[in-house]
């Protein structure tokens, strides 16, 4: 069941229109500086994230695992991540915890030298559902399976509400998260709907090391589950998928909301190096890319590498044109924020003086 669902998710993401109705990165314009006084060839885009040195501020976000198709995708992504010296997360490792024969679809990344390897479990699996909660032994198994440096706990409760086999309970998640964060360096990640300021403060209190906003603007898992429900002729789930297709907090706004003293990874709808520059300008320590790399990863590592190379070049161009010789110059770059994002930015007290 898990293996079939995983492959179904991949094919829907590749072949269907599953993005939200608006990409909020388009609502940010970085102000052009005609006299940058920067040497393009000396622009430094390397960074330290959670104690790991990355050659550029980019993470390949958690996508997949649990099928042979996913194995190929993870291998191609990992090869590219090694080439560019960036971090990589794998998809939900529930499949590996429950079916050891699927473990290699995740552990394939161990063949590559990656500065960050991020294991992945779902917040709903931290507590009892129809199945018992993960044991610490299961978490230790999946963490060691890929020699992880960090552990993502992903929050996907909207998806759970819409998928036929979804987990419906969230009571006790914060307590369980706090216990796990006492043993592992946890990154809390949303999966397309973003974190509010209130949620960010709760996560900080639980002891997580970083927050990956996974906000609205990119892949909508409500949309993916809509197509699964359509295939199953489940009219009730189809209706919910359509109703909540555009539910969530825009990625750039969630980056601002999550400025609570922890590193923030800006993900959700990033497509280009310019989008990555905007994420850094808004306060992210790094940006996470997922679906934008999926089709390339299904073809070859060379195609992934070509895409990342273009992202890197466009990031440096954006830095050059905003007079940012280093990454810490981007948050100082002037920017214009348009509607509808501007209203979201005003929710917790404004746009930090940027007009």
PyMOL commands that set and color helices and strands:
alter all, ss='L'
color gray80, all
select helices_A, chain A and resi 2-15+24-27+40-42+68-84+94-98+100-102+104-111+123-126+136-145+157-162+173-181+197-206+221-232+235-243+251-257+273-281+291-297+301-321+327-332+341-345
alter helices_A, ss='H'
color red, helices_A
select strands_A, chain A and resi 28-30+47-49+52-54+58-60+87-89+117-122+150-155+186-190+210-212+263-267+286-289+335-337
alter strands_A, ss='S'
color yellow, strands_A
deselect
rebuild
show_as cartoon
